[in-house]
Structure formats: structure tokens, C-alpha cells
Amino acid sequence: MVNRVTAPQGLIPGRSKYGITVVGVKRPQTDFTYATPETVIERGDLLIVSGPTKLVEKFAAIA
């Protein structure tokens, strides 16, 4: 399943909060980068996430 989500600004949410893992971030006009605990989400970022389908869909609905 692939969802394009425009991320809210701030630190990447952890697995404990949403039950998903943010694998990477794609910023406009830049290459994909792997997410780290220090990665900060900026307006317009696309997140690459992994997790159970229902939890990914729930996360996508709030972003």
C-alpha cells in the first residue's frame, strides 16, 4: 500500500505513539533520505512509512 501524505511539521512520531515506523522522508526537489530519530518533518515532506495497514491508514488520516 502506498499513501502520499503531506506531513505536519515537527519531529518524526515514534512507533509507540502511532504503531508505525517512519522509514524515510522525501522533500520537494531533493532525494529520498532515511529517517533518523533526529529527523525533523517540514511542511510539504512526504513520509515513507511501514506498519500494519490499519495503523498506516489511521496515521495517513491525521496527517
SVG drawing of the C-alpha trace seen along z (x, -y; Angstrom):
<svg xmlns="http://www.w3.org/2000/svg" viewBox="-8 -24 27 29">
<polyline fill="none" stroke="black" stroke-width="0.4" points="0.0,0.0 1.3,-3.4 -0.1,-6.7 1.2,-10.1 0.9,-12.1 1.8,-15.7 3.4,-15.7 2.7,-18.1 5.7,-20.0 7.7,-18.7 9.7,-15.7 9.0,-12.3 6.5,-10.5 7.7,-7.3 6.3,-3.8 5.0,-4.0 2.6,-6.8 1.1,-5.5 2.3,-1.9 4.1,-2.7 7.7,-3.3 8.7,-6.3 11.3,-4.8 12.2,-7.9 11.4,-11.4 11.1,-12.8 11.4,-16.6 10.4,-18.6 13.2,-18.8 15.5,-16.5 16.4,-12.9 14.8,-10.4 16.6,-10.3 16.3,-7.7 14.6,-8.9 16.5,-9.0 15.3,-10.0 16.7,-13.5 14.9,-14.0 12.5,-17.0 9.4,-17.0 9.0,-20.1 5.9,-21.4 5.5,-19.6 7.5,-16.5 6.3,-13.1 6.8,-10.3 7.6,-6.7 6.1,-4.6 5.9,-0.9 3.4,0.9 0.1,2.7 -2.2,1.5 -4.9,0.3 -2.4,-1.7 -0.8,-3.3 -4.3,-4.3 -5.1,-5.8 -1.8,-7.7 -2.4,-8.9 -5.9,-10.2 -4.4,-12.5 -1.6,-13.9"/>
</svg>
